[in-house]
Amino acid sequence: MIRALIAKARQSQLNRRTLLAGAGAGATALALAACSTGGGKAKPTPAADKSETDKTLNWANWAAYIDEDDAGNYPTLQAFTEQTGIEVNYDVAVDDNNTYYGKVKDQLALGQDIDADLAVLTDWMAARWIRLGYTQALDHANIPNLANLNPALRDPDFDKGREFTVPWQGGFAGIAWNKEAIPGGLTSVSDLWDPSLKGRIGVLSEMRDTMGCIMLENGTDIAGDWGDDEYTAAIEILREQVENGQVRNIKGNSYLEDLKSEDTLAAIVWSGDITVINAEAGDKWEFALPSAGGTLWNDNFLVPIGSPRKTNAETLINYYYEPEVAAEVAAWVNYITPVVGAKEAAAAIDPELAENQLIFPNEETLQQAHIFRSLSGAEEQKYQAEFQSILLGS
């Protein structure tokens, strides 16, 4: 049952993170440019691999998405370099699937190096890169630890057989609140609209997560047969809460700063991030899946078409599929690891860690996580445009 739920979630191409909307003309232009799919053009040719002579690697990832010590170092990456001799430039370059794509799509179309040999993107965006020929096929012979991939994740509809992608982490979108400011806690998305919290609420600029949570609150099965009526009902709720000032900010990864500064006291958030800020800034916040349910998503490694260090990238992927390494990362990021054996390795580190439902969810937890169904091209354009109109007006 658990494997079936996770597999279905991955096949539904859920998105995880996006950028602060309305942050200026530059960001808006990038977001709009990202809507372009670049269809009709010849696909670029993969770069020649120079990994044998160039022992470096550029990795573009999201913030708070790898183990980090108090000095700002990445222990597992340091161990990787010691083992392999490959120096890694870890770049927190992705705050949003759409805006990151908007920044690099012209170079990708030309087959140029985007200064990333590995990028971590969500299923639906990874599917776009694959479709456009912007990723390099992986040599599974260089990734023998791929045998440790959860069987439920081995054959998603957007990348059969994992020819181009390998999962990095997965997780939930739900609600979080400042426990000092809201001692009674929250249980539902509707609780975010309490007048006492006016101007202190944040929501994610990722359409699937914010709208998914609101639609679930409305009683919509977001994995099922819903359409314009259900989406419109939910987006009008969001529009009202933005226009009346209940919602202060609509942001991507930077929403964490608003929680820490207490500009926002509660928000729609991503699960593992709350554990991270509790560790950084005191145990002040609590995460929960809403009573009506939250969303479930997955992010993936891929090698951009212009990367000249594909073998180095595959070597790193293989390293992170060692169960002990996966467990170490999971213990820090608190997202769902795709690596079989990581739970057992985590139990050896800390038995409580192996029971953490944000990392190793059981069937009961997964029943609270719902899947935003795949959208047709026309639906994607229409629904995203409606959501974007609120972001641009916020």
N, C-alpha and C positions, 0 to 999 in steps of 0.2 A: 504493500500500500504506500509506504513512504517513498520507495523508489519511483512508483508510478506518478505520485504527486510532483516530485521534483522534476522528473522527466517532462511532464506536461508543462510545468512552469518554464523550463528552459526552451521548450518548443514554441511557447507563446511570445517569445522575443520581448521580454520586459526590459525596460530601461531603468537605470538607477539614479544618476545624478545630472543636474544641469546648473547653468550659471545664473547669477543675479540678473534679473531682467530690469530694463530701464536704467542701467548703470551708465548710459551715455550713448551717443550716436554710434561709436565704434562697435560696442557690444551688440547693439541692435542690428547693425549692418551685418555683422558676422552671423548672428542668429538667423537672419533672413537669407543670407547667402547659403547657409547650411541646408536650406530646403531643396536646393538644386541637387538633382541626382546624377547629372552628367551623362545621361543616356545618349546613345548614338555615336559615341566616340570609340576609336580603336583602343583596345586595352594596352596599357604600357608593358614593357618587358622588365622582368626582375633584374636587379643589379647583380653584377658579378660578386661572388663571395670572396672576401679577402681575410676571413677569420684566421687563417693559418699564420698570417703575418701581422695582423692587427688584433692584439689581445685587449680590446676595449669593447664597451657596450653602452649604448644610451637607452635608458628605460623610462618611458613616459607613463606616469601613473597618477592616481588620484591622491589627495591629501589624506592623512591618517589611515593609510591602506597597506602598511607594512610595519614590522616590529621596529621599535625605536627606543634607544636608551636615553638617560637623562642628559647626555651630552649632545644629543641630536644625531648620533650615529645609528646605523642599521646593522645590528649584530649578525643577522643571517647573511646579509650581503658581504659583510667583512669576512665571514667564514667561507663564503663562496669564492671570493678573491684569493684567499689563502689556499684553497683546494685546487683552483683551476688556473690561477695567474691572470684571470680576466678582470680588468679594472672596470667597475660599473659607475657610470654617471646616472644617478637616480634623480629624475626630474619630475617634480610635482607640477606637471604641465596640463593635466586634464581636470578641469572643473565642470565640464559639461561635454556630453557626446556631440551635440550639435555645433557648439562654438569651436570645439577643437577641430572638428571636421572642416568647419568654415575657414579656419586658419591654414589648413594644410592641403585642402582639396586640389588647388591649382597645381601644387608641386606633385601631388600624387598622380594627377592626370598625365603629367609629363614623365612619370617614372623617376622623379628626383628624390634624393635623400631628404627626409624631413627632420633630420637630427633625432630620429627615434628608430632603434633597431627592434624594440618591443614597445607596443602600446597596449593599454588595457581599456577595452571598450565593451559596452553592453551588447547583449545578443542582437537587438534590432539594428544597431549601428554596425556591428561586425558583419551582419548580413549584407548591409549596403556596400561595405568595402569589398567583400567577396564578390558580390554581383558585378561591381564595376572593375574588378581586376586589380584592386589596390593592395592586395595582400599576396604574400609568397606562400606557396605550398610547403608544408612542413615535412621534413625527413624524419619519419618516426623511428628510424634506426638510431638517430641521435637522441631519442627520448625514450629509452627503455622503461623508465619509471612510469610511462603513460599506462602501463599495465595496472597502476594503482588508481586510475581514474574510476570514480563511481560508475558502475555499469549503466545506471540510469541516465548518465550524461554523455554517453559515447556516440550517440547518433542523432543529434538534433536536426530538425528539418532544414535549418539554414546552413548546416555544414555537415553533411552526411559523412560519417567515419572520421570526423575531426581532421579533415585534410588541411584546413587553414587556421583553426583556432584550438585553444586548450583553455578550459576554465581556470580562472584565478580564485575568485571568491563569489559567494552569493549572500543574500540577506533579505531582510524585511523592510518595508516602510510602514510606520505606525505613528503614534503620538508620544510626545515627551513633555515633561513639565518641570518647573523649578519647585522642588519639594518644600523649600523654605517659604516661598511666596504663595504656594497652593498646597497647603498641608493636607487637605482632603483628597488630593489627587484628581485624576480625570479618568473616565472610562470610555468615552465615545468622542467621535469627531464633533458631534453637536455641542459637547462641552466647551469646545474652542470658541463657540459663538456667544458664550456667557457675557452679558454686558459689563460685568466687573473686570473683564480682561480686554476691554476695548483698547485698541492701539498697541497691544502687547503680544499679538499672535503672529507667528510666521508659518508660511507654507512653502513647499518645495516648488521650484520652477520646472520640475519634471512633470509633464502632463500626465503620464500614466500613473504616477504615484499619488499626486494630489487629487486628480480626478477619480482615480480608482478608489481612494479612501472615502471620498464624498459620495460616489455612486453606491458603494457598499452600504454606507449609512442610510442611503435612500431605499435600500432593499434590493438593489440591482445585483444580479449575478454577473460580475464583470468578466467571467470566463464563458458566459453563455450567450444566448441569442438576444442581445440588446441592440438598440439603434439610436436614431436621432433624438427620439423623445426622451429616452433615459439620459443621454448625454446632455441635452439641453437643460433638463431639470436640474442636473448637478451643476452645470456651469453657471446657471443663473444664481444658484446659492453662492458660489464663489464670487461672482461679480458683485452681488449685494454686499458681501462681507468686506470686499476690497473698497467699494465705493463709499460705504458708511464708516470706514476707518477702523473696523474691527481688526482687519489684517494689516499689520504694519509693514511687513516685508515679504517678498516672494523671491527666494534665493535658492542657489545650488549649494555647493559645499561651504560657502561662506556663512551659511546660517548659524554655524557653530559660534562664530564671533558674537552674533546677536544674543545668543543664549548666555554666553559668558559675561557679556556687558550688561545683561538684563534688559536690553532694549526689547527683547521678547521674553515672555515668561513661559510660553508653551508653543508647540509647533508640530506640524507634520514633519517627520524626520526619518533618517535611515538608522537602522538598529544599532550597528556596531559603533557608530560615532558617539553615542551617548556614554558608552563605557569609556571611550577615550577621553572625553572632556571631564568625566568624573575623576579620572586618574590625574588629569592635568590641573584641574581647577577646584578640586574638592568634590565630595560626594553630594552634589546638590540637585541632580536631575534623575528622573526615572523614565524609562521607556516601557511602553506596553503596546501590544496589538489591540486596536479598538474592539469594543464588544461586537461590532458588526464585521470585524476582520480587517486585515491589512493586506498589502501586496507582497509578492515574492519575485525576486529578480536574480540575474547572474551576469558577471563580468568575465571577460575573456582576454587571454594573451593573443596577440597576432603580430606578425612581422610585416611592416609596411613594404610596399613593392620596391622602394628605392634603397632599402637597407643593404649595405655591403658587408654585414656581419651576421648573416642568418645562422650559421653554425654556432656562433657564440650565444645567440639568443636561444637556440635549442638546448644548448648546454645549461643555461640558466633555468629554463622551463623544467628540464629533467631534475635539476637540483631541488627545486621547490616541490617536486612530487615525491620526495623522500618523506615518509610519514612523520619522522621526528622533526624535520624542518617545517612541514606543513602545520604540525601541532604548535610549534613555537610561534609561527606567524598568527595562527588562529587565537592563541592565548592573548595576543596583543590587540589584534584588530576586532575580534569578537564577531566575525562574520562566518557564514557557513562554508566550511572547507570541502572541496570536492574530492579529497584524497582518502582513499580507503586505507585504513590502518592508522590514520591520524587520531581517531578517538582513543584507541588503545595506547598510543604514544602519549596522548594528553593525560590519560589516567595515570600513567607512570609519573608524570610531572605533578599533577594535582587532580585527585579523584573528583573534586567538585567541578573542575574545568570540563571534564568529560560529560558532565550532566547539564552543562550550560545549554539551554534551549536555543540561544541565538547562534550557537556554533554547531551543535549536534542535535537538531530538532527531532523530537519524536512524533509519532502519528498525531497525537492530540494537538501539539503545537502547529503542525502543518495543516490541520483542518481549519485553523484560524487564518491561514495565509491563502490568498486568492490570486487568481491569474487574470491579468488584463489581456483579453483575447487579442489575437493578431488582427491588424487592421488592413483593409484593402488600401491601395494607393489613393483612391478618391477619399476614403474616410480619413486617412492619415492627414491629407492636405486640409480637409475641411475642419476636422476636430482640432488640429494643431493651430490653424489660423484663428479659430475662435478663442482658444486658450491664450495664444500670443496677443490677441487684442486686449486681454485683461492685463497681461504682463506689461505691455507698452503703455497702458493707461494708469499703471499703479505708481 
